[in-house]
Amino acid sequence: MRTRVLFPVTLLCAVVFSACSSSRPMAHLIINNESGLDIPLNVSITNNIEGEPGETLNNTIKPGLQELGSRKFPRGSYSITAETNNSLISIKKNLSLDTDKWIMITYTHNDSMNIQKKYGYVDTSLLKKVNGKYTGLDMYIENRKPPTL
């Protein structure tokens, strides 16, 4: 009788454990291009612990809001880097993939008057001048899907 009960319990525990360990969090990449131009953008996600080469996306981003895609990763600690303008403009953040994450990247390329109208100030520590206009990347990471998407 004892082995009859033990075997199904062991089998159930093995199934639950394998399901939990095989679940992988999803990284959703959302881009907002606030300039009026198509821009080339390179985004790379690299595993911090294992030092693997990671994933690199090279895309031309159209103006407006768009999702570049979603990909599942093993749980762990990662670095995410976004670069544009031949690596002149870049931003790097740490990313802990323990649950699904939404990574929002905003590209700005505008004159100071339009930036000040939209945001109220021009942060020259984050923005660099490229071709006479202020250019920059901003990135933030959310645990939940933003309600505006």
C-alpha positions in Angstrom: 0.0 0.0 0.0 2.8 2.4 0.9 4.5 2.0 -2.5 1.2 2.6 -4.3 0.8 6.0 -2.7 4.5 6.9 -2.8 4.9 6.4 -6.6 2.0 8.8 -7.7 3.2 11.4 -5.2 6.8 11.2 -6.4 5.6 11.3 -10.0 3.4 14.4 -9.3 6.4 16.1 -7.5 8.6 15.4 -10.5 6.1 16.8 -13.0 5.6 20.0 -10.9 9.3 20.5 -10.4 10.1 20.1 -14.1 7.3 22.5 -15.1 8.5 25.1 -12.6 12.2 24.8 -13.6 11.5 24.8 -17.3 9.4 28.0 -17.2 11.3 30.8 -18.7 10.5 34.5 -18.3 9.8 36.5 -21.4 11.5 39.8 -22.3 9.3 42.2 -24.3 11.1 45.0 -26.1 9.1 48.1 -26.8 10.7 51.1 -28.7 9.4 54.6 -29.0 11.1 56.6 -31.7 10.3 60.3 -31.1 12.2 61.6 -34.1 10.6 61.8 -37.5 13.3 59.6 -39.1 14.0 55.9 -39.4 17.1 55.1 -37.2 19.3 52.1 -36.9 19.2 50.6 -33.4 21.3 47.8 -31.9 20.0 46.1 -28.8 22.0 43.4 -27.0 21.0 41.3 -24.0 24.0 39.5 -22.4 24.0 37.0 -19.5 26.1 38.5 -16.7 26.9 35.2 -14.9 27.7 32.9 -17.8 29.4 35.4 -20.0 27.6 34.1 -23.1 27.6 36.2 -26.2 23.8 36.9 -25.7 21.2 38.1 -28.2 21.7 41.1 -30.5 19.0 42.8 -32.5 19.9 45.1 -35.3 16.8 46.9 -36.6 15.8 50.1 -38.4 13.3 51.8 -36.1 10.4 53.7 -37.7 8.9 56.8 -36.0 6.4 56.0 -33.3 5.7 53.2 -30.8 6.5 49.6 -31.8 7.3 46.2 -30.3 10.5 44.6 -31.6 9.5 41.3 -30.3 9.5 39.0 -27.3 11.9 36.3 -26.4 12.2 33.8 -23.6 15.4 33.7 -21.6 16.6 31.4 -18.8 16.2 33.0 -15.3 19.2 35.1 -14.3 21.0 38.4 -14.3 21.5 40.1 -17.6 22.8 43.4 -19.1 20.9 45.2 -21.8 22.6 47.7 -24.1 21.0 49.9 -26.7 23.1 51.9 -29.2 22.4 54.2 -32.1 24.2 56.8 -34.2 27.3 54.5 -34.8 27.5 53.8 -31.0 27.8 57.5 -30.2 24.5 57.3 -28.2 24.2 54.3 -25.9 22.6 53.3 -22.7 23.2 50.2 -20.5 21.1 48.8 -17.7 21.1 45.6 -15.6 18.1 43.3 -16.0 17.0 40.6 -13.6 14.9 38.1 -15.4 12.9 36.3 -12.7 9.5 37.1 -14.2 8.3 38.6 -17.5 9.7 42.1 -18.2 8.7 44.9 -20.5 11.8 46.9 -21.6 10.9 50.3 -22.9 13.4 52.3 -24.9 12.8 55.9 -26.0 14.9 57.5 -28.8 14.8 61.3 -28.9 16.3 63.5 -31.6 14.9 67.0 -31.6 15.8 70.6 -31.0 15.8 72.0 -27.5 12.6 74.0 -27.9 10.5 70.9 -28.7 12.1 68.9 -26.0 11.4 71.6 -23.5 7.8 71.9 -24.6 7.3 68.2 -24.2 9.3 67.5 -21.0 9.6 70.9 -19.3 13.4 70.9 -19.4 16.4 69.7 -21.5 18.7 67.4 -19.5 22.1 68.0 -21.3 23.7 65.4 -19.1 21.7 62.6 -20.8 21.4 64.2 -24.3 24.2 64.8 -26.7 24.2 67.1 -29.7 24.1 65.2 -33.0 23.8 67.2 -36.3 22.7 70.3 -34.3 19.9 68.5 -32.4 19.8 66.9 -29.0 19.8 63.1 -29.2 19.4 60.5 -26.5 18.2 57.1 -25.4 16.2 56.4 -22.3 15.4 53.0 -21.0 13.2 51.7 -18.2 12.1 48.2 -17.2 8.7 47.2 -15.9 7.5 43.9 -14.2 4.0 44.3 -15.6 2.6 45.2 -19.0 2.1 48.9 -19.2 -1.6 49.8 -19.4 -1.1 52.0 -22.5 0.1 49.0 -24.6 
